[in-house]
Amino acid sequence: MRILIPGGSGHVGQILVPYLTSLGHEVRVLSRSVEPIWDPGDPDSVVRHLDWAEAVVNLAGRTVNCRYNPKNLSEMLESRVQSVETISKALTDCAYPPRVWLQASTATIYSHRYDSPNDEESGIIDPTEGPPKWRASEQIALQWEEALFRESLPTVRRVALRSAMTMSATPGSVFDVMVRLARRGLLGTYGDGRQYVSWIHERDFCRSVEFLLQENSVQGAVNLCSPNPLPNREFNKILRQAAGATVGLPCPKWALEMGALAMQTETELVLKSRRVVPQRLLAEGFTFEFPQWNEASSEIASRLVR
């Protein structure tokens, strides 16, 4: 297939583009700074690329690894919704629009919960509950998906990729950061350790994207995550073992808040319980190569540059 990937120069794109290319797909990445350049606010800058493509996978969006102040939240929302609206408008102007549009979304759209897992059918989505910053990130996720399905595009199959954290050996990735924390003794239990961590191995992320490109019957929201989320206490313990770390100092909420401020990030990323499962992928027959965290973390850690 000819696949267009706006925002494909980020961490996820660095994993996905080589994978799709290795399967024989022809991939074109759109960036703000490297040719071919696009403007996420200008539909005309993307029309000719969409006419070329048979599929589009939009990964554009400002990183969530930041402080959730009004400026950053505004940029997070605008970068996501604007790029979706631009692609949607451009598709209406295409002579030969691609037949499928996979749009990045997030498992953060689901509410914080310990009791039952969130699947696509019965998962709880309620951005009126929880701390204000948690509600803000959930509201951004909701508006992101609303923009995807707002316009009538009868010839384009649209899928929202509600992805959990993609675990990869890419330098600077979330897994890389967590391993470095583990080797400094800083990956003990976070808070009370009950909050669930949802995740997906980089290979299963790429395989699921390629699967959804080909499965013509699938549209709407799809969770991209391992079928086995874990409580933070267990998740961090397994990761410490994979990283070769023997000590993990427990970190209460107040210490996490101080650390998040120093690292210019938010505790929502580690304290919110993201208990998400991939019901639709499993129902469609997708099989995971790395469904268990112990195997996934050991495999990725073995490829990290020490």
Residue frames relative to the residue before (quaternion, step in Angstrom):
aa qw qx qy qz dx dy dz
M 1.0000 0.0000 0.0000 0.0000 0.00 0.00 0.00
R 0.3750 -0.6502 0.5975 0.2821 3.54 -1.30 0.36
I 0.0448 -0.8393 0.5387 -0.0573 3.55 -0.42 1.29
L 0.2075 -0.7678 0.5996 0.0888 3.55 -0.82 1.08
I 0.0457 -0.8143 0.5785 -0.0080 3.60 -0.81 1.03
P 0.1590 -0.7670 0.6175 0.0722 3.61 -0.18 1.24
G 0.8057 0.2183 -0.1799 0.5204 3.57 -0.94 0.85
G 0.4154 0.7598 -0.4230 0.2668 3.57 1.22 0.35
S 0.5615 0.6138 -0.3920 0.3928 3.60 1.24 0.14
G 0.5418 0.6309 -0.3941 0.3913 3.61 1.28 -0.04
H 0.7850 -0.3355 0.2272 0.4686 3.57 -1.33 -0.11
V 0.6905 0.4679 -0.2915 0.4683 3.59 0.83 -0.96
G 0.6476 0.5233 -0.3177 0.4538 3.57 0.99 -0.80
Q 0.6270 0.5494 -0.3306 0.4424 3.57 1.07 -0.71
I 0.6516 0.4655 -0.3000 0.5183 3.56 1.25 -0.43
L 0.7317 0.4864 -0.2409 0.4123 3.54 0.78 -1.12
V 0.6537 0.5469 -0.3326 0.4037 3.60 0.85 -0.93
P 0.6871 0.4555 -0.3142 0.4708 3.68 0.75 -0.87
Y 0.6250 0.5456 -0.3450 0.4390 3.59 1.03 -0.75
L 0.6938 0.4666 -0.2861 0.4681 3.59 0.79 -0.97
T 0.6286 0.5349 -0.3262 0.4609 3.57 1.05 -0.78
S 0.6479 0.5362 -0.3174 0.4381 3.58 1.00 -0.83
L 0.6695 0.4838 -0.2928 0.4816 3.59 1.21 -0.48
G 0.6198 -0.5790 0.3291 0.4151 3.57 1.29 0.02
H 0.4685 0.6546 -0.4617 0.3725 3.59 1.24 0.10
E 0.3528 -0.6903 0.5854 0.2372 3.55 -1.22 0.55
V 0.0882 -0.8367 0.5401 -0.0180 3.56 -0.48 1.24
R 0.0716 -0.7660 0.6381 0.0308 3.53 -1.03 0.89
V 0.2009 -0.7892 0.5747 0.0808 3.58 -0.68 1.15
L 0.1925 -0.7573 0.6126 0.1194 3.56 -0.99 0.88
S 0.0399 -0.8021 0.5948 -0.0368 3.55 -0.91 1.01
R 0.5489 -0.5980 0.4685 0.3486 3.54 -1.28 0.32
S 0.8127 0.3127 -0.1098 0.4792 3.58 1.12 -0.66
V 0.7493 0.3260 -0.1897 0.5443 3.60 1.21 -0.41
E 0.5275 -0.6454 0.4461 0.3259 3.59 -0.93 0.86
P 0.5411 -0.2485 -0.8020 0.0473 1.53 -1.87 1.69
I 0.3489 -0.7601 0.5250 0.1579 3.55 -0.89 1.07
W 0.0413 -0.7724 0.6312 0.0562 3.54 -1.15 0.66
D 0.3150 -0.7018 0.6031 0.2110 3.53 -1.31 0.39
P 0.3893 -0.7609 0.4652 0.2304 3.63 -0.40 1.18
G 0.6913 0.4506 -0.2880 0.4859 3.59 1.24 -0.19
D 0.7070 0.4368 -0.2365 0.5034 3.59 1.32 -0.04
P 0.3385 -0.7736 0.4981 0.1969 3.63 -0.26 1.22
D 0.6175 0.5749 -0.3547 0.4031 3.61 1.02 -0.72
S 0.6418 0.5521 -0.3270 0.4199 3.59 1.13 -0.60
V 0.7498 0.3864 -0.2086 0.4949 3.59 1.24 -0.26
V 0.4697 0.7146 -0.4344 0.2828 3.62 1.22 -0.36
R 0.6996 0.4756 -0.2970 0.4428 3.61 0.74 -0.98
H 0.6334 0.5173 -0.3333 0.4692 3.58 1.11 -0.62
L 0.6528 0.5017 -0.3131 0.4733 3.59 1.04 -0.75
D 0.6057 0.5456 -0.3465 0.4642 3.59 1.11 -0.63
W 0.6494 0.5136 -0.2990 0.4745 3.58 1.17 -0.66
A 0.7203 0.5118 -0.2417 0.4010 3.54 0.98 -0.93
E 0.3344 -0.6902 0.6015 0.2234 3.50 -1.34 0.48
A 0.7807 0.0822 -0.0476 0.6176 3.56 1.28 -0.38
V 0.1445 -0.7621 0.6225 0.1041 3.56 -1.21 0.56
V 0.0843 -0.7585 0.6455 0.0295 3.55 -1.03 0.92
N 0.1202 -0.8350 0.5353 0.0422 3.58 -0.18 1.26
L 0.0675 -0.8149 0.5755 -0.0149 3.57 -0.60 1.22
A 0.4111 0.7511 -0.4480 0.2572 3.59 1.28 0.02
G 0.4281 0.6805 -0.5272 0.2753 3.55 -1.07 0.79
R 0.5294 -0.6368 0.4607 0.3194 3.56 -1.01 0.83
T 0.5722 -0.6067 0.4271 0.3493 3.58 -1.03 0.73
V 0.3848 -0.7071 0.5447 0.2349 3.58 -1.16 0.67
N 0.5394 0.6109 -0.4040 0.4155 3.59 1.28 -0.07
C 0.4920 0.6106 -0.4406 0.4371 3.53 0.40 1.32
R 0.6018 -0.5082 0.4426 0.4285 3.57 -1.30 -0.03
Y 0.3733 -0.7393 0.5166 0.2173 3.57 -0.91 0.89
N 0.1841 0.7621 -0.5898 0.1935 3.55 0.51 1.20
P 0.7152 -0.4648 0.2762 0.4429 3.64 -1.18 0.33
K 0.6472 0.5263 -0.3307 0.4413 3.61 0.94 -0.81
N 0.7101 0.4557 -0.2738 0.4617 3.59 0.78 -0.99
L 0.6306 0.5230 -0.3380 0.4632 3.59 1.01 -0.76
S 0.6393 0.5235 -0.3231 0.4613 3.58 1.01 -0.78
E 0.6690 0.4897 -0.2940 0.4756 3.57 0.99 -0.85
M 0.6159 0.5420 -0.3433 0.4572 3.58 1.04 -0.74
L 0.6814 0.4819 -0.2842 0.4719 3.57 0.90 -0.94
E 0.6934 0.4943 -0.2921 0.4354 3.57 0.76 -1.03
S 0.6703 0.5113 -0.3159 0.4352 3.59 0.87 -0.91
R 0.6793 0.4787 -0.2916 0.4737 3.58 1.08 -0.65
V 0.7287 0.4371 -0.2512 0.4634 3.55 0.65 -1.11
Q 0.6502 0.5358 -0.3318 0.4243 3.59 0.93 -0.86
S 0.6713 0.4924 -0.3165 0.4547 3.59 0.87 -0.87
V 0.6369 0.5185 -0.3263 0.4681 3.60 1.04 -0.76
E 0.6672 0.4939 -0.3041 0.4675 3.57 0.90 -0.90
T 0.6327 0.5335 -0.3315 0.4529 3.59 1.04 -0.74
I 0.6687 0.4797 -0.3010 0.4819 3.59 0.91 -0.88
S 0.6359 0.5395 -0.3262 0.4451 3.58 0.97 -0.85
K 0.6694 0.4792 -0.2938 0.4857 3.58 0.93 -0.89
A 0.6540 0.5193 -0.3182 0.4486 3.59 0.94 -0.86
L 0.6231 0.5565 -0.3453 0.4275 3.60 1.03 -0.74
T 0.6455 0.5171 -0.3277 0.4567 3.59 1.05 -0.68
D 0.6979 0.4528 -0.2612 0.4895 3.59 1.24 -0.45
C 0.5167 0.6620 -0.4075 0.3588 3.59 1.29 -0.09
A 0.4283 -0.6636 0.5464 0.2787 3.55 -1.11 0.70
Y 0.7944 0.0984 -0.0219 0.5990 3.57 1.07 -0.82
P 0.0871 -0.8442 0.5268 0.0477 3.62 0.39 1.17
P 0.5618 -0.5799 0.4553 0.3753 3.60 -1.13 0.54
R 0.4970 -0.6946 0.4412 0.2754 3.56 -1.10 0.67
V 0.7919 0.1909 -0.1192 0.5676 3.61 1.21 -0.28
W 0.0965 -0.7717 0.6282 0.0250 3.54 -1.09 0.85
L 0.0908 -0.7643 0.6379 0.0257 3.54 -0.62 1.19
Q 0.1112 -0.8246 0.5547 -0.0009 3.54 -0.65 1.18
A 0.4668 -0.6659 0.5044 0.2903 3.57 -0.82 0.98
S 0.0550 0.7364 -0.6734 0.0354 3.51 -1.12 0.85
T 0.3941 -0.7366 0.5039 0.2195 3.61 -1.13 -0.38
A 0.5187 -0.6268 0.4902 0.3127 3.55 -1.17 0.67
T 0.5036 0.6566 -0.4088 0.3850 3.58 1.30 -0.23
I 0.5000 0.6627 -0.4233 0.3628 3.59 1.23 -0.28
Y 0.6562 0.5090 -0.3104 0.4627 3.61 1.15 -0.55
S 0.5521 -0.6318 0.4487 0.3077 3.52 -1.22 0.62
H 0.6116 -0.5373 0.4574 0.3578 3.52 -1.35 0.50
R 0.2475 0.7679 -0.5661 0.1690 3.59 -0.78 1.02
Y 0.3162 -0.7375 0.5722 0.1696 3.53 -1.25 0.65
D 0.6517 0.6217 -0.3119 0.3026 3.55 1.00 -0.91
S 0.8171 -0.0120 0.0707 0.5720 3.59 0.60 -1.16
P 0.5469 -0.6298 0.4296 0.3459 3.59 -1.10 0.55
N 0.4185 -0.6763 0.5493 0.2566 3.54 -1.23 0.57
D 0.0115 -0.7594 0.6504 0.0073 3.58 -0.75 1.08
E 0.7188 -0.4742 0.2898 0.4176 3.56 -1.28 0.15
E 0.6964 0.4840 -0.2738 0.4536 3.59 1.12 -0.63
S 0.8344 0.2033 -0.0735 0.5069 3.58 0.78 -0.99
G 0.3958 0.7391 -0.4688 0.2782 3.60 1.25 0.05
I 0.4287 -0.7089 0.5054 0.2415 3.57 -1.06 0.79
I 0.0039 -0.7669 0.6411 -0.0303 3.56 -0.85 1.06
D 0.2544 0.7616 -0.5438 0.2440 3.56 -0.27 1.29
P 0.1212 -0.8461 0.5168 0.0480 3.60 0.06 1.27
T 0.5386 0.6034 -0.4222 0.4093 3.59 1.21 0.40
E 0.6763 0.4683 -0.2898 0.4892 3.60 1.28 -0.11
G 0.7157 0.4511 -0.3257 0.4221 3.56 -1.26 0.44
P 0.7167 -0.4237 0.3225 0.4503 3.58 -1.32 0.06
P 0.6676 -0.5432 0.3264 0.3907 3.63 -1.10 0.63
K 0.6819 0.4848 -0.3109 0.4509 3.61 0.88 -0.84
W 0.6197 0.5211 -0.3471 0.4733 3.58 1.08 -0.62
R 0.6425 0.5190 -0.3185 0.4651 3.56 0.99 -0.84
A 0.6359 0.5454 -0.3304 0.4347 3.58 1.00 -0.82
S 0.6853 0.4731 -0.3010 0.4647 3.61 0.87 -0.87
E 0.6333 0.5149 -0.3337 0.4716 3.60 1.07 -0.68
Q 0.6427 0.5210 -0.3251 0.4579 3.59 1.01 -0.77
I 0.6121 0.5346 -0.3425 0.4714 3.59 1.06 -0.73
A 0.6495 0.5190 -0.3123 0.4597 3.58 0.95 -0.89
L 0.6495 0.5201 -0.3147 0.4567 3.58 0.97 -0.84
Q 0.6854 0.4750 -0.2914 0.4687 3.58 0.86 -0.92
W 0.5774 0.5846 -0.3595 0.4422 3.58 1.14 -0.65
E 0.7212 0.4281 -0.2483 0.4848 3.57 0.84 -1.00
E 0.6027 0.5606 -0.3615 0.4380 3.59 1.03 -0.69
A 0.6343 0.5267 -0.3248 0.4635 3.58 1.05 -0.76
L 0.6295 0.5580 -0.3346 0.4247 3.59 1.03 -0.75
F 0.8005 0.3168 -0.1425 0.4883 3.58 0.86 -0.95
R 0.4176 0.7525 -0.4403 0.2559 3.59 1.28 0.03
E 0.7686 0.3682 -0.1911 0.4870 3.59 0.79 -1.00
S 0.4783 -0.6420 0.5160 0.3047 3.55 -1.23 0.52
L 0.1083 0.7660 -0.6219 0.1214 3.57 -0.61 1.20
P 0.1355 -0.8790 0.4496 0.0834 3.58 0.56 1.18
T 0.7134 0.4438 -0.2731 0.4685 3.63 1.10 -0.49
V 0.6768 0.4756 -0.2815 0.4863 3.58 1.29 -0.13
R 0.2838 -0.7434 0.5845 0.1586 3.57 -0.75 1.08
R 0.1144 -0.8283 0.5480 0.0202 3.58 -0.64 1.14
V 0.0419 -0.7895 0.6120 -0.0211 3.55 -0.97 0.98
A 0.2411 -0.7476 0.6032 0.1383 3.57 -0.91 0.97
L 0.2560 -0.7893 0.5467 0.1124 3.58 -0.60 1.20
R 0.1146 -0.8049 0.5812 0.0347 3.58 -0.11 1.29
S 0.0030 -0.8686 0.4930 -0.0504 3.51 0.37 1.30
A 0.3656 -0.6627 0.6087 0.2381 3.50 -1.21 0.71
M 0.7297 -0.3827 0.2938 0.4845 3.59 -1.27 -0.09
T 0.2821 -0.7510 0.5753 0.1597 3.56 -0.82 1.04
M 0.2200 -0.8053 0.5442 0.0840 3.54 -0.54 1.22
S 0.1228 0.8068 -0.5595 0.1450 3.56 -0.55 1.19
A 0.5227 -0.6274 0.4827 0.3165 3.53 -1.34 0.23
T 0.3674 0.7409 -0.4847 0.2848 3.59 1.26 0.22
P 0.5028 -0.6495 0.4661 0.3287 3.63 -0.82 0.88
G 0.7968 0.2643 -0.2155 0.4987 3.57 -0.88 0.97
S 0.4861 0.6594 -0.4405 0.3673 3.60 1.27 -0.06
V 0.6787 -0.4804 0.3482 0.4327 3.58 -1.26 0.26
F 0.6376 0.5180 -0.3379 0.4593 3.60 1.00 -0.73
D 0.6299 0.5357 -0.3238 0.4597 3.59 0.97 -0.86
V 0.6638 0.4991 -0.3018 0.4681 3.60 0.91 -0.91
M 0.6771 0.4981 -0.2993 0.4516 3.58 0.90 -0.89
V 0.6315 0.5201 -0.3386 0.4648 3.60 1.02 -0.70
R 0.6465 0.5101 -0.3239 0.4658 3.59 0.99 -0.80
L 0.6266 0.5117 -0.3318 0.4853 3.59 1.07 -0.70
A 0.6410 0.5371 -0.3240 0.4423 3.57 0.96 -0.87
R 0.7004 0.4762 -0.2747 0.4552 3.58 0.90 -0.89
R 0.6588 0.4425 -0.3096 0.5237 3.57 1.31 -0.11
G 0.5608 -0.6297 0.3737 0.3863 3.57 1.27 0.16
L 0.5812 0.6322 -0.3370 0.3859 3.59 1.28 0.22
L 0.6104 0.5308 -0.3694 0.4574 3.58 1.16 0.50
G 0.2002 0.7601 -0.5789 0.2168 3.53 0.66 1.16
T 0.7436 -0.3404 0.2853 0.4998 3.56 -1.21 -0.44
Y 0.2691 -0.7607 0.5729 0.1443 3.58 -0.89 0.98
G 0.8137 0.0410 -0.0737 0.5752 3.57 -0.68 1.09
D 0.7726 -0.2888 0.2235 0.5194 3.57 -0.87 -0.94
G 0.4882 -0.7152 0.3945 0.3074 3.58 1.31 -0.02
R 0.5279 0.6561 -0.4023 0.3590 3.60 1.26 0.01
Q 0.5670 0.6310 -0.3832 0.3653 3.58 1.15 -0.56
Y 0.4141 -0.7303 0.4948 0.2244 3.55 -0.91 0.99
V 0.2307 -0.7396 0.6192 0.1280 3.54 -1.18 0.74
S 0.1389 -0.7641 0.6260 0.0706 3.56 -0.78 1.06
W 0.0055 0.8072 -0.5814 0.1021 3.55 -0.95 0.93
I 0.0744 -0.7689 0.6280 0.0942 3.55 -1.34 0.15
H 0.4705 -0.6574 0.5147 0.2857 3.57 -0.99 0.87
E 0.6131 -0.5994 0.3679 0.3598 3.58 -0.98 0.83
R 0.6604 0.5052 -0.3278 0.4485 3.59 0.94 -0.77
D 0.6641 0.4825 -0.3119 0.4784 3.59 0.96 -0.77
F 0.5826 0.5472 -0.3830 0.4630 3.60 1.10 -0.54
C 0.6923 0.4753 -0.2810 0.4646 3.58 0.79 -1.02
R 0.6592 0.5105 -0.3085 0.4580 3.57 0.96 -0.86
S 0.6609 0.4999 -0.3175 0.4610 3.59 0.98 -0.75
V 0.6133 0.5283 -0.3527 0.4693 3.60 1.05 -0.67
E 0.6711 0.4847 -0.3002 0.4739 3.59 0.87 -0.93
F 0.6082 0.5549 -0.3321 0.4603 3.58 1.08 -0.76
L 0.7115 0.4540 -0.2613 0.4684 3.59 0.88 -0.94
L 0.5664 0.5688 -0.3849 0.4556 3.58 1.17 -0.43
Q 0.7454 0.4271 -0.2090 0.4671 3.56 1.03 -0.83
E 0.6642 0.5199 -0.3107 0.4382 3.61 1.11 -0.65
N 0.2364 -0.8430 0.4692 0.1154 3.55 0.06 1.30
S 0.6402 0.5449 -0.3323 0.4276 3.61 1.19 -0.34
V 0.6524 0.5459 -0.3125 0.4228 3.60 1.20 -0.36
Q 0.1884 0.7462 -0.6267 0.1225 3.54 -0.91 0.97
G 0.6309 0.5013 -0.3998 0.4369 3.57 -1.25 0.36
A 0.7416 -0.4060 0.2940 0.4458 3.57 -1.24 -0.41
V 0.0203 -0.7762 0.6300 -0.0151 3.56 -1.07 0.89
N 0.3452 -0.7313 0.5520 0.2034 3.58 -0.88 0.97
L 0.1331 -0.7639 0.6285 0.0614 3.56 -0.89 1.01
C 0.4010 0.6763 -0.5012 0.3613 3.54 -0.11 1.34
S 0.6019 -0.5219 0.4475 0.4063 3.54 -1.27 0.29
P 0.4967 -0.6495 0.4723 0.3292 3.62 -1.12 0.51
N 0.7318 0.4085 -0.2167 0.5006 3.58 1.30 -0.06
P 0.0413 -0.7904 0.6111 -0.0147 3.62 0.21 1.24
L 0.2192 -0.7931 0.5611 0.0901 3.57 -1.13 0.65
P 0.5435 -0.5612 0.4895 0.3873 3.59 -1.19 0.43
N 0.6423 -0.5705 0.3553 0.3685 3.57 -1.05 0.75
R 0.6107 0.5708 -0.3565 0.4173 3.59 0.95 -0.84
E 0.7201 0.4285 -0.2406 0.4898 3.58 0.90 -0.99
F 0.6184 0.5650 -0.3319 0.4339 3.57 1.01 -0.87
N 0.7064 0.4578 -0.2672 0.4691 3.59 0.82 -1.01
K 0.6134 0.5511 -0.3507 0.4440 3.60 1.04 -0.70
I 0.6700 0.4875 -0.2952 0.4756 3.58 0.91 -0.91
L 0.6566 0.5087 -0.3157 0.4587 3.58 0.97 -0.82
R 0.6108 0.5371 -0.3538 0.4619 3.60 1.03 -0.70
Q 0.6464 0.5167 -0.3198 0.4613 3.57 0.96 -0.83
A 0.6603 0.5048 -0.3061 0.4643 3.59 0.95 -0.85
A 0.7013 0.4624 -0.2542 0.4793 3.57 1.10 -0.75
G 0.4660 -0.6884 0.4410 0.3383 3.58 1.25 -0.17
A 0.4614 0.6712 -0.4467 0.3702 3.57 1.17 0.55
T 0.2958 -0.7919 0.5146 0.1438 3.57 -0.81 0.99
V 0.7691 0.2864 -0.1440 0.5529 3.58 1.17 -0.55
G 0.0230 0.7779 -0.6278 0.0136 3.54 -1.09 0.81
L 0.2680 -0.7949 0.5232 0.1503 3.56 -0.22 1.25
P 0.4481 -0.6744 0.5045 0.2998 3.61 -0.85 0.89
C 0.1783 -0.7988 0.5717 0.0578 3.53 -1.05 0.82
P 0.2566 -0.7833 0.5461 0.1496 3.62 -0.32 1.20
K 0.7246 -0.4687 0.2869 0.4159 3.53 -1.27 0.39
W 0.6627 0.5170 -0.3287 0.4307 3.61 0.87 -0.88
A 0.6569 0.4956 -0.3136 0.4737 3.59 1.05 -0.75
L 0.6110 0.5430 -0.3420 0.4636 3.58 1.09 -0.70
E 0.6357 0.5313 -0.3287 0.4535 3.57 1.00 -0.81
M 0.6524 0.4996 -0.3096 0.4785 3.58 1.00 -0.80
G 0.6668 0.5027 -0.2994 0.4615 3.57 0.95 -0.86
A 0.6445 0.5228 -0.3191 0.4577 3.57 1.01 -0.83
L 0.6304 0.5223 -0.3311 0.4693 3.57 1.04 -0.76
A 0.6627 0.5068 -0.3060 0.4587 3.58 0.94 -0.87
M 0.7348 0.3990 -0.2176 0.5035 3.59 1.04 -0.81
Q 0.3843 -0.7491 0.4550 0.2901 3.59 1.34 0.03
T 0.5377 0.5556 -0.4412 0.4555 3.52 0.84 1.10
E 0.4704 -0.6822 0.4869 0.2762 3.62 -1.24 -0.22
T 0.5129 -0.6514 0.4664 0.3082 3.58 -1.09 0.71
E 0.4623 0.6739 -0.4466 0.3643 3.61 1.22 -0.26
L 0.6362 0.5659 -0.3242 0.4123 3.57 1.05 -0.75
V 0.7875 0.2866 -0.1560 0.5229 3.61 1.16 -0.50
L 0.7046 0.4639 -0.2731 0.4624 3.62 1.18 -0.35
K 0.5989 0.5427 -0.3785 0.4511 3.59 1.12 -0.45
S 0.3791 -0.7289 0.5272 0.2168 3.58 -0.92 0.94
R 0.0641 -0.8062 0.5878 -0.0198 3.55 -0.39 1.30
R 0.0768 0.8098 -0.5720 0.1056 3.57 0.23 1.27
V 0.1617 0.8134 -0.5194 0.2061 3.54 0.22 1.38
V 0.0888 -0.7988 0.5945 0.0248 3.59 -1.00 0.84
P 0.4597 -0.7229 0.4589 0.2354 3.62 -1.10 0.75
Q 0.0723 -0.8512 0.5184 0.0383 3.60 0.64 1.08
R 0.7104 0.4745 -0.2870 0.4333 3.60 0.78 -0.97
L 0.6204 0.5300 -0.3514 0.4590 3.60 0.97 -0.74
L 0.6765 0.4890 -0.2967 0.4639 3.57 0.87 -0.94
A 0.6538 0.5235 -0.3133 0.4476 3.58 0.98 -0.84
E 0.6868 0.4693 -0.2749 0.4822 3.58 1.13 -0.64
G 0.6162 -0.6000 0.3305 0.3886 3.58 1.28 0.03
F 0.4195 0.6937 -0.4862 0.3262 3.59 1.22 0.24
T 0.1513 -0.7783 0.6043 0.0787 3.57 -1.01 0.85
F 0.3750 -0.7395 0.5242 0.1945 3.55 -0.98 0.90
E 0.3954 -0.6924 0.5525 0.2429 3.54 -1.06 0.80
F 0.7902 0.1648 -0.0610 0.5872 3.56 1.13 -0.75
P 0.0221 0.8402 -0.5405 0.0378 3.61 0.33 1.22
Q 0.7318 0.4011 -0.2181 0.5060 3.60 1.19 -0.52
W 0.5347 -0.6787 0.4109 0.2911 3.57 -0.93 0.95
N 0.6252 0.5459 -0.3668 0.4203 3.62 0.95 -0.70
E 0.6807 0.4670 -0.2898 0.4843 3.60 0.92 -0.84
A 0.6642 0.5157 -0.3068 0.4458 3.59 0.93 -0.91
S 0.6967 0.4754 -0.2885 0.4531 3.59 0.81 -0.97
S 0.6387 0.5179 -0.3337 0.4610 3.61 1.00 -0.74
E 0.6587 0.5154 -0.3138 0.4494 3.59 0.94 -0.85
I 0.6860 0.4696 -0.2948 0.4711 3.59 0.88 -0.90
A 0.6475 0.5329 -0.3237 0.4382 3.58 0.93 -0.89
S 0.6269 0.5604 -0.3356 0.4247 3.58 1.07 -0.70
R 0.7206 0.4303 -0.2404 0.4876 3.59 1.22 -0.43
L 0.4968 0.6568 -0.4309 0.3689 3.57 1.27 -0.05
V 0.4091 -0.6716 0.5574 0.2661 3.55 -1.09 0.72
R 0.3196 -0.7727 0.5158 0.1862 3.59 -0.56 1.13
